[in-house]
Amino acid sequence: MRELKFLNQFFWNYRGRLLLGVVFICLSNYFQVLQPQVIREALDLVIEQLNNYRLYAGFGDVRDEYFGILSYTLMFFGGLVLLLALLMGFFLFLTRQTIIVMSRLIEYDLREVIFDHYENLSLDFYKRNNTGDLMSRITEDVNKVRMYLGPAVMYCANLISTILLVVLAMLAVSPTLTLYTLIPLPLLAISIYYVSNVIHTRSTFIQQQLSKLTSIAQEVFSGIRVVKSYVREEQQVNYFAEESDRYKNMSMNLAKVDAWFFPLMVFMVGASTIITVYVGGLQVVAGNISAGNIAEFVIYVNMLTWPVTAIGWIASIVQQAAASQKRINEFLTTETSIKDPAPDERRALRGEVTFEHVAFTYPDTGIKALKDVHFHLKAGEKMAIIGRTGSGKTTIADLLVRMYDVTGGRILIDGKDIREVGLSNLRRRIGLVPQDVFLFSDTIHNNIAFGADHDPSREEVEQFAKYASVYEDIQDITLGFDAMVGERGVTLSGGQKQRVSIARALIKHPDIVILDDSLSAVDTNTEQRILGYFNEALADKTSIIITHRIYGHLKFDKIIVLEDGGIAEMGTHEELIANGGYYSEIVERQMAEEV
């Protein structure tokens, strides 16, 4: 139960429903316990009046009248039992309307808490954990927890109230018979303790294996192009089947425990019935109880059958929920490495950027991406960052939007340490077009509008599509801006996805624009149109262009050449050409290719 303590806050939030549900359960069981007592009275009445009925053997009319009165009395008892059953069912219905509905509401709240926490976690968390595992914890694990929140709580309350009411009723009749009837219960408690530990251990491994299956399926479906192009379908099927067999075997082993456990409990309850009839018969002969009391006790024993049997089922649910909640808690207790100093901050940025001897090492791999990077960019200036693959270009973009925090030095925005700037405001004021373009499985219009912090009109969306030089491409698609792009934008070409991503970044009217190699899949003419818009509309915006090539259509105030995480060259285009270094080689090679 230690892991399940986290859920107590949700029980407190819905304490009204929970308390009402417990009250309804107690009322339902109260009317249920009254039924055997009515049946006892009816049976004792029949036995008692049977001899009187025989006395009227020679009096036909009187005997018939007496029989009519007895029949009417028995019908009254039958109607009373039916009324009690209806009342029991009514309050049981109310119980489900309170406790089960409460569990669904908590399930909703729990998923919201997990999803919100996922969104707040930093990028290094997602590099350490795969998507399938994240999905499994917010779906399968939450489902397991809901079974504890609803059915387990309801049946546990039902178990406690039923046992209390039934045992009290039994003790009021015969403490001796009650003692003999309840003899098998200690053996049952020992069995539950042993089996619960087994269930808990096996449930943990089962949930971990299910998470692995989800991860495998998610990776194969996301990379289906690669799987098909390398003809690895059969290999992936075999791998998935192997892991599925492992999950099946684990589940079968858990089912075997339950298969032995439940018949054992039914056997013990049956033993209680036999003891009740035998000892009860001796008590009747001794004159301590009536024959109706034996019938009453047999019904009580059968009333205890489901609650006692449910002990194992409840234990199984609680153990599985504890295993699932433990997996959920592992992520909920994970704190983001990126702290937001001012969540409510909303202000424009001038766009002045300063790197002061910045160093950065990736926490998950230990790779030193940047070493002593130092530069200053005034508001409104444009800077190009050039370098070979792995030189640290993308890392600079990630640090500017605080996907990571520097491990050495500091970054200043408008003269203020970036770690003191409101995180949401910082990212809202920076328009980043990442190298790895991601589009949502939605319409083109919604993918572009996603970047705005307001609800843009169709005209505004179309205008920024023109700025990104993708408007004509969209018009050629059957549904135009209402066309679905598929998962990760699979229906669009690489260049189209890049340009939609550019439109999405520009529609937010950023103060700082960062393009991370986002024109690599664009042809020369389209590139010229996009850069023409940059020269015109972004003239007063601070812009950072990360690229492998030189854009002759853009006038850069500063160009940085990165090599092995450090600055190898820095200056204007003319200064770097005169240096005759790596930048000069790139320019010569590009000019030769264009010729």
C-alpha positions as CSV (number, residue, x, y, z in Angstrom):
1,M,0.0,0.0,0.0
2,R,3.0,2.3,0.3
3,E,3.0,3.0,-3.5
4,L,-0.8,3.6,-3.5
5,K,-0.5,6.4,-0.9
6,F,-0.2,8.8,-3.8
7,L,-3.8,8.2,-4.7
8,N,-5.1,9.4,-1.2
9,Q,-5.2,12.9,-2.5
10,F,-7.8,11.9,-5.1
11,F,-9.9,10.0,-2.6
12,W,-9.9,13.2,-0.5
13,N,-11.0,15.3,-3.5
14,Y,-14.0,12.9,-4.0
15,R,-14.6,12.1,-0.4
16,G,-18.3,13.0,-0.7
17,R,-18.9,10.3,-3.3
18,L,-16.7,7.8,-1.4
19,L,-18.5,8.3,1.9
20,L,-21.9,8.1,0.3
21,G,-20.9,4.9,-1.5
22,V,-19.8,3.3,1.8
23,V,-23.1,4.4,3.4
24,F,-25.0,2.8,0.5
25,I,-23.0,-0.4,0.8
26,C,-23.8,-0.6,4.5
27,L,-27.5,0.0,3.9
28,S,-27.5,-2.6,1.1
29,N,-25.9,-5.2,3.3
30,Y,-28.2,-4.4,6.2
31,F,-31.2,-5.2,4.2
32,Q,-29.5,-8.3,2.9
33,V,-28.7,-9.6,6.4
34,L,-32.4,-9.1,7.4
35,Q,-33.5,-11.6,4.8
36,P,-32.2,-14.8,6.5
37,Q,-33.9,-13.6,9.7
38,V,-37.2,-13.3,7.9
39,I,-36.7,-16.8,6.4
40,R,-35.9,-18.2,9.9
41,E,-39.1,-16.8,11.3
42,A,-41.0,-18.2,8.4
43,L,-39.4,-21.7,8.8
44,D,-39.9,-21.8,12.5
45,L,-43.5,-20.7,12.0
46,V,-44.1,-23.6,9.6
47,I,-42.5,-26.2,11.9
48,E,-44.4,-24.8,14.9
49,Q,-47.7,-24.6,13.2
50,L,-47.4,-27.9,11.4
51,N,-48.4,-29.9,14.6
52,N,-51.3,-27.5,15.2
53,Y,-52.5,-28.0,11.6
54,R,-52.6,-31.8,12.2
55,L,-54.7,-31.3,15.3
56,Y,-57.6,-30.1,13.1
57,A,-57.6,-33.3,11.1
58,G,-61.3,-33.9,11.9
59,F,-62.4,-30.4,11.4
60,G,-62.5,-29.7,7.7
61,D,-63.7,-26.1,7.6
62,V,-61.6,-25.0,10.6
63,R,-58.6,-26.7,9.1
64,D,-59.1,-25.0,5.7
65,E,-59.4,-21.6,7.4
66,Y,-56.3,-22.3,9.5
67,F,-54.4,-23.3,6.3
68,G,-55.5,-20.1,4.6
69,I,-54.3,-18.0,7.5
70,L,-50.9,-19.9,7.5
71,S,-50.6,-19.4,3.7
72,Y,-51.3,-15.7,3.9
73,T,-48.7,-15.4,6.7
74,L,-46.1,-17.2,4.6
75,M,-46.9,-15.0,1.5
76,F,-46.4,-12.0,3.8
77,F,-42.9,-13.3,4.7
78,G,-42.2,-14.0,1.0
79,G,-43.2,-10.5,0.1
80,L,-41.1,-9.1,2.9
81,V,-38.1,-11.0,1.6
82,L,-38.8,-9.6,-1.9
83,L,-39.1,-6.1,-0.5
84,L,-35.8,-6.4,1.3
85,A,-34.1,-7.7,-1.9
86,L,-35.4,-4.7,-3.8
87,L,-34.1,-2.3,-1.2
88,M,-30.7,-4.1,-1.2
89,G,-30.5,-3.9,-5.0
90,F,-31.5,-0.2,-5.0
91,F,-28.8,0.8,-2.6
92,L,-26.3,-1.5,-4.5
93,F,-27.2,0.5,-7.6
94,L,-26.5,3.8,-5.8
95,T,-23.2,2.3,-4.6
96,R,-22.0,1.8,-8.2
97,Q,-23.2,5.2,-9.1
98,T,-21.0,6.8,-6.5
99,I,-17.9,4.6,-6.1
100,I,-17.5,3.3,-9.7
101,V,-18.2,6.8,-11.1
102,M,-15.6,8.2,-8.6
103,S,-13.0,5.7,-10.0
104,R,-13.6,6.9,-13.5
105,L,-13.3,10.6,-12.4
106,I,-10.0,9.8,-10.6
107,E,-8.8,7.9,-13.6
108,Y,-9.4,11.0,-15.7
109,D,-7.6,13.2,-13.2
110,L,-4.7,10.8,-12.9
111,R,-4.1,10.7,-16.6
112,E,-4.2,14.5,-16.7
113,V,-1.6,14.7,-13.9
114,I,0.7,12.2,-15.7
115,F,0.3,13.9,-19.1
116,D,0.9,17.3,-17.6
117,H,4.0,16.0,-15.8
118,Y,5.2,14.4,-19.1
119,E,5.0,17.8,-20.8
120,N,7.0,19.5,-18.1
121,L,9.9,17.1,-18.2
122,S,13.0,18.1,-20.0
123,L,14.4,16.7,-23.3
124,D,17.0,14.5,-21.5
125,F,14.2,12.6,-19.9
126,Y,12.8,11.6,-23.3
127,K,16.2,10.6,-24.5
128,R,16.5,8.2,-21.6
129,N,13.0,6.7,-21.9
130,N,11.2,5.3,-25.0
131,T,7.8,6.4,-26.2
132,G,6.2,3.0,-25.8
133,D,7.0,2.8,-22.1
134,L,5.6,6.3,-21.6
135,M,2.4,5.3,-23.4
136,S,2.1,2.1,-21.4
137,R,2.3,3.9,-18.0
138,I,-0.4,6.4,-18.9
139,T,-2.7,3.7,-20.4
140,E,-2.3,0.1,-19.1
141,D,-0.9,1.1,-15.7
142,V,-3.6,3.6,-15.1
143,N,-6.2,1.0,-16.0
144,K,-4.8,-1.3,-13.4
145,V,-4.9,1.5,-10.9
146,R,-8.5,2.3,-11.7
147,M,-9.5,-1.3,-10.8
148,Y,-8.2,-0.5,-7.3
149,L,-9.9,2.9,-7.2
150,G,-13.3,1.5,-8.1
151,P,-14.0,-2.3,-7.9
152,A,-11.4,-3.1,-5.2
153,V,-12.5,-0.2,-2.9
154,M,-16.2,-1.1,-3.4
155,Y,-15.8,-4.8,-2.8
156,C,-13.5,-4.2,0.1
157,A,-16.1,-1.9,1.8
158,N,-18.7,-4.6,0.9
159,L,-16.5,-7.3,2.4
160,I,-15.9,-5.5,5.7
161,S,-19.6,-4.4,6.2
162,T,-20.9,-7.8,5.2
163,I,-18.6,-9.7,7.6
164,L,-19.4,-7.3,10.5
165,L,-23.1,-7.4,10.0
166,V,-23.3,-11.2,9.4
167,V,-20.9,-12.1,12.3
168,L,-22.9,-9.8,14.7
169,A,-26.1,-11.5,13.6
170,M,-24.6,-14.9,14.0
171,L,-23.2,-14.1,17.5
172,A,-26.6,-12.9,18.5
173,V,-28.0,-16.4,17.7
174,S,-25.3,-18.7,18.9
175,P,-21.7,-17.8,19.8
176,T,-20.7,-21.5,19.8
177,L,-22.1,-22.2,16.3
178,T,-20.5,-19.0,15.1
179,L,-17.1,-20.1,16.3
180,Y,-17.3,-23.4,14.6
181,T,-18.6,-21.8,11.4
182,L,-15.7,-19.4,11.1
183,I,-12.9,-22.0,11.8
184,P,-11.7,-22.1,8.1
185,L,-11.1,-18.3,8.0
186,P,-7.6,-18.2,9.6
187,L,-6.4,-20.8,7.0
188,L,-7.9,-18.6,4.3
189,A,-6.0,-15.5,5.7
190,I,-2.7,-17.4,5.6
191,S,-3.3,-18.4,2.0
192,I,-4.1,-14.8,1.0
193,Y,-0.9,-13.5,2.6
194,Y,1.2,-16.0,0.7
195,V,-0.5,-15.6,-2.7
196,S,-0.6,-11.8,-2.5
197,N,3.2,-11.7,-2.4
198,V,3.4,-14.0,-5.4
199,I,0.9,-12.0,-7.3
200,H,2.7,-8.7,-6.5
201,T,6.0,-10.0,-7.8
202,R,4.6,-11.5,-11.0
203,S,2.4,-8.5,-11.7
204,T,5.5,-6.2,-11.7
205,F,7.3,-8.3,-14.2
206,I,4.1,-8.6,-16.4
207,Q,3.7,-4.8,-16.5
208,Q,7.3,-4.3,-17.4
209,Q,7.0,-6.9,-20.3
210,L,3.8,-5.3,-21.5
211,S,5.6,-1.9,-21.6
212,K,8.3,-3.5,-23.7
213,L,5.8,-4.9,-26.1
214,T,4.2,-1.5,-26.5
215,S,7.6,0.0,-27.2
216,I,8.4,-2.6,-29.9
217,A,5.1,-2.0,-31.7
218,Q,5.5,1.7,-31.5
219,E,9.0,1.7,-33.0
220,V,8.1,-0.7,-35.8
221,F,5.0,1.2,-36.8
222,S,6.9,4.6,-36.7
223,G,9.8,3.1,-38.7
224,I,7.7,1.0,-41.1
225,R,9.4,2.6,-44.1
226,V,12.8,1.3,-42.9
227,V,11.4,-2.1,-42.0
228,K,9.9,-2.5,-45.5
229,S,12.8,-1.1,-47.4
230,Y,15.2,-3.6,-45.7
231,V,12.7,-6.5,-46.0
232,R,12.8,-7.1,-42.2
233,E,9.0,-7.7,-41.7
234,E,9.5,-11.4,-40.9
235,Q,12.4,-10.6,-38.5
236,Q,10.3,-8.1,-36.6
237,V,7.3,-10.4,-36.5
238,N,9.5,-13.1,-35.0
239,Y,10.9,-10.7,-32.5
240,F,7.5,-9.5,-31.5
241,A,6.2,-13.1,-31.2
242,E,9.1,-14.0,-29.0
243,E,8.4,-11.2,-26.6
244,S,4.7,-11.9,-26.8
245,D,5.3,-15.5,-25.8
246,R,7.3,-14.3,-22.8
247,Y,4.4,-12.0,-21.8
248,K,1.9,-14.9,-22.3
249,N,4.0,-17.3,-20.1
250,M,4.2,-14.7,-17.4
251,S,0.4,-14.1,-17.5
252,M,-0.2,-17.9,-17.5
253,N,1.9,-18.4,-14.4
254,L,-0.1,-15.6,-12.7
255,A,-3.4,-17.2,-13.8
256,K,-2.2,-20.6,-12.4
257,V,-1.9,-19.0,-9.0
258,D,-5.4,-17.6,-9.2
259,A,-6.7,-21.0,-10.6
260,W,-5.5,-22.8,-7.4
261,F,-6.5,-20.0,-5.0
262,F,-10.2,-19.5,-5.8
263,P,-11.2,-23.2,-5.6
264,L,-9.4,-23.4,-2.3
265,M,-11.5,-20.5,-0.9
266,V,-14.7,-22.1,-2.2
267,F,-13.7,-25.4,-0.6
268,M,-13.2,-23.6,2.7
269,V,-16.6,-21.9,2.5
270,G,-18.2,-25.3,1.7
271,A,-16.4,-26.7,4.8
272,S,-18.0,-24.0,6.8
273,T,-21.5,-25.0,5.5
274,I,-20.9,-28.6,6.5
275,I,-19.7,-27.7,10.0
276,T,-22.7,-25.4,10.3
277,V,-25.2,-28.2,9.5
278,Y,-23.5,-30.7,11.7
279,V,-22.9,-28.5,14.8
280,G,-26.2,-26.8,14.3
281,G,-28.0,-30.1,14.3
282,L,-26.4,-31.0,17.6
283,Q,-27.5,-27.6,19.0
284,V,-31.1,-28.1,17.9
285,V,-31.2,-31.5,19.6
286,A,-29.8,-29.9,22.7
287,G,-32.6,-27.3,22.5
288,N,-30.2,-24.3,22.3
289,I,-31.4,-23.1,18.8
290,S,-34.2,-23.8,16.5
291,A,-34.2,-25.5,13.1
292,G,-34.8,-22.2,11.5
293,N,-31.5,-21.0,12.9
294,I,-29.7,-23.7,11.0
295,A,-31.3,-22.4,7.8
296,E,-30.4,-18.9,8.8
297,F,-26.7,-19.8,9.4
298,V,-26.5,-21.7,6.1
299,I,-27.7,-18.5,4.3
300,Y,-25.2,-16.4,6.3
301,V,-22.4,-18.7,5.3
302,N,-23.4,-18.4,1.6
303,M,-23.6,-14.6,2.1
304,L,-20.0,-14.8,3.2
305,T,-19.0,-16.9,0.1
306,W,-18.5,-14.0,-2.3
307,P,-17.0,-11.5,0.2
308,V,-14.5,-14.2,1.4
309,T,-13.8,-15.3,-2.2
310,A,-13.4,-11.7,-3.1
311,I,-10.5,-11.3,-0.6
312,G,-8.2,-13.1,-3.1
313,W,-9.5,-11.1,-6.0
314,I,-9.2,-7.8,-4.1
315,A,-5.7,-8.8,-3.0
316,S,-4.8,-9.5,-6.6
317,I,-6.2,-6.2,-7.8
318,V,-4.4,-4.2,-5.1
319,Q,-1.1,-6.0,-5.8
320,Q,-1.4,-5.3,-9.5
321,A,-2.4,-1.7,-8.9
322,A,0.6,-1.3,-6.5
323,A,2.9,-2.6,-9.1
324,S,1.5,-0.2,-11.7
325,Q,1.4,2.8,-9.4
326,K,5.0,2.1,-8.6
327,R,5.9,2.5,-12.3
328,I,3.8,5.6,-12.5
329,N,5.4,7.1,-9.4
330,E,8.9,6.5,-10.8
331,F,8.1,9.1,-13.5
332,L,5.9,11.4,-11.3
333,T,8.8,11.7,-8.8
334,T,11.2,12.6,-11.7
335,E,11.9,16.3,-11.6
336,T,12.6,18.3,-14.7
337,S,16.2,19.6,-15.0
338,I,14.9,22.8,-16.6
339,K,13.4,25.1,-13.9
340,D,11.0,27.9,-14.9
341,P,11.9,31.0,-12.8
342,A,9.0,33.1,-13.9
343,P,6.0,31.1,-15.2
344,D,3.7,34.1,-15.6
345,E,6.2,36.4,-17.4
346,R,5.1,37.9,-20.6
347,R,7.3,40.5,-22.3
348,A,8.9,41.1,-25.7
349,L,12.6,40.4,-26.2
350,R,14.9,42.9,-27.9
351,G,16.9,40.0,-29.3
352,E,20.4,40.6,-27.9
353,V,22.2,37.3,-27.5
354,T,25.5,36.7,-25.7
355,F,27.4,33.4,-25.2
356,E,30.0,33.8,-22.4
357,H,32.5,30.9,-22.6
358,V,29.7,28.4,-22.9
359,A,30.4,24.7,-22.5
360,F,27.9,21.9,-22.7
361,T,28.1,18.1,-22.1
362,Y,25.1,15.9,-22.9
363,P,23.9,14.4,-19.6
364,D,22.8,11.1,-21.1
365,T,25.9,10.3,-23.2
366,G,28.6,12.4,-21.7
367,I,29.5,13.8,-25.1
368,K,31.1,17.3,-25.0
369,A,29.2,19.2,-27.6
370,L,30.4,22.7,-26.9
371,K,33.7,24.1,-25.5
372,D,34.3,27.7,-24.6
373,V,31.9,29.2,-27.2
374,H,31.9,33.0,-26.9
375,F,30.1,35.5,-29.1
376,H,27.8,38.5,-28.9
377,L,24.9,39.2,-31.2
378,K,23.2,42.7,-31.1
379,A,19.4,43.0,-31.4
380,G,18.3,42.8,-35.0
381,E,21.6,41.3,-36.3
382,K,21.8,38.1,-38.4
383,M,24.3,35.4,-37.8
384,A,25.2,32.2,-39.6
385,I,26.6,29.2,-37.9
386,I,28.5,26.8,-40.1
387,G,30.3,23.6,-39.4
388,R,30.6,19.9,-40.1
389,T,28.2,17.3,-38.8
390,G,28.6,16.9,-35.1
391,S,30.4,20.2,-34.6
392,G,27.7,21.5,-32.1
393,K,25.5,23.6,-34.3
394,T,22.1,22.2,-33.2
395,T,23.3,22.2,-29.6
396,I,23.5,26.0,-29.8
397,A,19.8,26.1,-30.9
398,D,18.7,23.8,-28.2
399,L,20.5,25.9,-25.5
400,L,18.9,29.1,-26.8
401,V,15.4,27.7,-26.2
402,R,16.6,25.9,-22.9
403,M,16.0,22.4,-24.0
404,Y,19.1,21.9,-21.9
405,D,21.0,24.2,-19.5
406,V,24.7,25.0,-20.1
407,T,27.2,23.0,-18.0
408,G,29.7,25.8,-18.2
409,G,29.6,29.6,-18.8
410,R,26.3,31.3,-19.3
411,I,23.9,32.6,-22.0
412,L,22.5,36.1,-21.8
413,I,19.3,37.3,-23.5
414,D,19.0,41.1,-23.4
415,G,21.8,41.2,-20.8
416,K,19.9,38.8,-18.5
417,D,21.0,35.2,-17.7
418,I,18.7,32.9,-19.8
419,R,18.0,30.8,-16.6
420,E,16.4,33.9,-15.1
421,V,14.1,34.5,-18.0
422,G,10.6,33.0,-17.9
423,L,10.8,29.7,-19.7
424,S,7.4,29.9,-21.5
425,N,8.0,33.5,-22.5
426,L,11.4,32.7,-23.8
427,R,10.1,29.9,-26.0
428,R,7.1,32.0,-27.0
429,R,9.3,34.8,-28.3
430,I,11.8,32.5,-30.2
431,G,10.7,31.0,-33.5
432,L,12.7,27.8,-33.9
433,V,12.6,25.6,-37.0
434,P,14.3,22.4,-35.9
435,Q,16.5,20.2,-38.1
436,D,14.2,17.2,-37.5
437,V,10.9,18.6,-38.8
438,F,7.8,17.2,-36.9
439,L,4.3,17.7,-38.1
440,F,1.2,16.5,-36.2
441,S,-1.3,14.1,-37.7
442,D,-3.7,16.9,-38.5
443,T,-4.6,19.3,-41.3
444,I,-2.0,21.6,-42.9
445,H,-4.0,24.6,-41.6
446,N,-3.8,23.4,-38.0
447,N,-0.1,22.5,-38.2
448,I,0.7,26.1,-39.3
449,A,-1.7,27.6,-36.8
450,F,-0.2,25.5,-34.0
451,G,2.7,28.0,-33.8
452,A,0.4,31.0,-33.0
453,D,-0.5,32.0,-29.4
454,H,-3.9,33.1,-30.7
455,D,-6.5,31.6,-33.0
456,P,-5.3,32.8,-36.5
457,S,-7.7,33.2,-39.3
458,R,-7.5,31.3,-42.6
459,E,-6.2,34.4,-44.3
460,E,-3.4,34.8,-41.8
461,V,-2.4,31.1,-42.1
462,E,-2.4,31.4,-45.9
463,Q,-0.3,34.6,-45.8
464,F,2.5,32.9,-43.8
465,A,2.3,29.9,-46.1
466,K,3.1,32.3,-48.9
467,Y,6.0,33.8,-46.8
468,A,7.4,30.2,-46.5
469,S,6.8,29.7,-50.2
470,V,4.6,26.6,-49.6
471,Y,1.2,28.2,-50.6
472,E,1.2,27.0,-54.2
473,D,2.2,23.4,-53.2
474,I,-0.7,23.3,-50.7
475,Q,-3.1,24.6,-53.4
476,D,-2.1,21.7,-55.6
477,I,-3.2,19.2,-52.9
478,T,-6.8,18.0,-53.3
479,L,-8.2,19.4,-50.0
480,G,-5.7,22.3,-49.8
481,F,-5.2,23.6,-46.3
482,D,-7.8,21.1,-45.0
483,A,-5.7,18.1,-46.2
484,M,-4.5,15.7,-43.5
485,V,-0.7,15.4,-43.5
486,G,-0.6,11.9,-41.9
487,E,1.6,10.8,-39.0
488,R,4.7,13.0,-38.8
489,G,3.6,14.6,-42.1
490,V,4.2,11.4,-44.1
491,T,2.0,12.7,-47.0
492,L,4.2,15.7,-47.7
493,S,7.7,15.8,-49.2
494,G,10.7,16.7,-47.2
495,G,10.9,20.2,-48.6
496,Q,7.1,20.8,-48.1
497,K,7.4,19.7,-44.5
498,Q,10.3,22.1,-43.9
499,R,8.4,25.0,-45.4
500,V,5.2,24.2,-43.4
501,S,7.5,24.2,-40.3
502,I,8.9,27.6,-41.3
503,A,5.4,29.0,-41.6
504,R,4.5,27.6,-38.2
505,A,7.5,29.3,-36.6
506,L,6.9,32.7,-38.4
507,I,3.2,32.9,-37.5
508,K,4.0,33.4,-33.9
509,H,5.7,36.7,-34.7
510,P,8.9,35.9,-32.9
511,D,11.5,38.3,-31.7
512,I,14.3,35.9,-32.4
513,V,14.3,33.4,-35.4
514,I,16.4,30.3,-35.4
515,L,16.6,28.1,-38.6
516,D,18.4,24.8,-37.9
517,D,19.4,23.6,-41.4
518,S,15.7,24.0,-42.4
519,L,16.3,24.7,-46.1
520,S,18.3,21.6,-46.9
521,A,15.4,20.0,-48.8
522,V,14.4,23.1,-50.7
523,D,15.4,23.9,-54.3
524,T,17.3,27.1,-55.2
525,N,14.4,29.1,-56.5
526,T,12.2,28.4,-53.5
527,E,15.2,29.1,-51.3
528,Q,15.6,32.6,-52.9
529,R,11.9,33.4,-52.3
530,I,12.1,32.4,-48.6
531,L,15.3,34.3,-48.0
532,G,13.9,37.3,-49.8
533,Y,11.1,37.4,-47.3
534,F,13.7,37.1,-44.5
535,N,15.6,40.1,-45.8
536,E,12.4,42.2,-46.0
537,A,10.2,41.1,-43.1
538,L,12.9,40.0,-40.6
539,A,15.1,43.0,-41.1
540,D,14.7,44.1,-37.5
541,K,14.6,40.6,-36.0
542,T,17.6,38.8,-34.5
543,S,18.1,35.8,-36.8
544,I,20.4,32.8,-36.4
545,I,20.8,30.5,-39.5
546,I,22.4,27.1,-38.9
547,T,23.5,25.5,-42.1
548,H,26.0,23.5,-44.1
549,R,26.0,25.9,-47.0
550,I,26.4,29.6,-47.8
551,Y,23.3,31.8,-48.6
552,G,24.4,34.5,-50.9
553,H,21.0,36.2,-50.7
554,L,21.4,36.9,-47.0
555,K,23.6,39.6,-45.6
556,F,25.1,38.2,-42.3
557,D,26.4,40.5,-39.7
558,K,28.5,37.7,-38.2
559,I,29.4,34.2,-39.3
560,I,30.7,31.5,-36.9
561,V,32.5,28.3,-38.0
562,L,32.3,25.6,-35.5
563,E,34.7,22.7,-35.3
564,D,34.8,20.0,-32.6
565,G,32.5,22.1,-30.4
566,G,34.6,25.2,-30.5
567,I,34.7,28.3,-32.6
568,A,37.3,27.8,-35.3
569,E,36.6,31.1,-37.3
570,M,34.4,34.1,-36.6
571,G,33.8,37.3,-38.6
572,T,32.0,38.7,-41.7
573,H,31.9,37.0,-45.0
574,E,34.7,39.1,-46.4
575,E,36.9,38.5,-43.4
576,L,36.5,34.8,-43.4
577,I,37.2,34.6,-47.2
578,A,40.4,36.5,-46.6
579,N,41.4,34.0,-43.9
580,G,41.4,31.1,-46.4
581,G,40.1,28.6,-43.8
582,Y,37.2,26.1,-43.7
583,Y,34.7,28.8,-44.6
584,S,36.6,29.8,-47.7
585,E,36.7,26.1,-48.8
586,I,32.9,25.8,-48.5
587,V,32.4,28.9,-50.5
588,E,34.7,27.8,-53.3
589,R,33.2,24.3,-53.4
590,Q,29.6,25.7,-53.5
591,M,30.5,28.1,-56.3
592,A,32.0,25.2,-58.3
593,E,28.9,23.2,-57.8
594,E,26.6,26.0,-59.0
595,V,28.7,26.5,-62.1
